[in-house]
């Protein structure tokens, strides 16, 4: 599978036309100025266990960009874990909160300050979220990982509300694949460490010439 296209094809600036009253992101003296040809935000997508949060934090550190974890933002605002929200309010309520938070994050990133955003495992696979990201020209990176590795990573975790058994896990993975495959860039991670995945992303042609921290 080809992991990148040309710079002009894959890197598109996010539209500022998001109409919610979100608080602006605080400026950081260490954040890099964004080249007009480079996106103002990169959204990491992928199934549960693919390492979006860990990779996102380390990628943001390397690029001297801000890092935002969508699920963590929801948890902080609701005062409850994602699993608790699913258990007490149900998935439809959670998806509504998720979509609202995504819109607010998109408005924040439209300010032009570089930001890496880790989406939830199902965020990109919800049609309304997928359409919102596509319509704003968001740049997304799918952290592609074999389902067997994902299953192994998630087997002992207790904070995955949609992980019930192996059969349903594989079924959910297959249901979300069509969305993941439409991400702007695909990076095969296999069993690489988070640092190795970050290095692989920064080695893509689309990132060449972007100065990163050592």
Secondary structure as GFF3:
##gff-version 3
##sequence-region A 1 214
A	DSSP	alpha_helix	7	10	.	.	.	ID=ss1
A	DSSP	beta_strand	41	45	.	.	.	ID=ss2
A	DSSP	alpha_helix	52	63	.	.	.	ID=ss3
A	DSSP	beta_strand	66	69	.	.	.	ID=ss4
A	DSSP	alpha_helix	70	78	.	.	.	ID=ss5
A	DSSP	alpha_helix	82	89	.	.	.	ID=ss6
A	DSSP	alpha_helix	91	109	.	.	.	ID=ss7
A	DSSP	beta_strand	115	118	.	.	.	ID=ss8
A	DSSP	alpha_helix	127	135	.	.	.	ID=ss9
A	DSSP	beta_strand	139	144	.	.	.	ID=ss10
A	DSSP	alpha_helix	147	154	.	.	.	ID=ss11
A	DSSP	alpha_helix	166	180	.	.	.	ID=ss12
A	DSSP	beta_strand	185	188	.	.	.	ID=ss13
A	DSSP	alpha_helix	194	202	.	.	.	ID=ss14
A	DSSP	three_ten_helix	205	207	.	.	.	ID=ss15
###
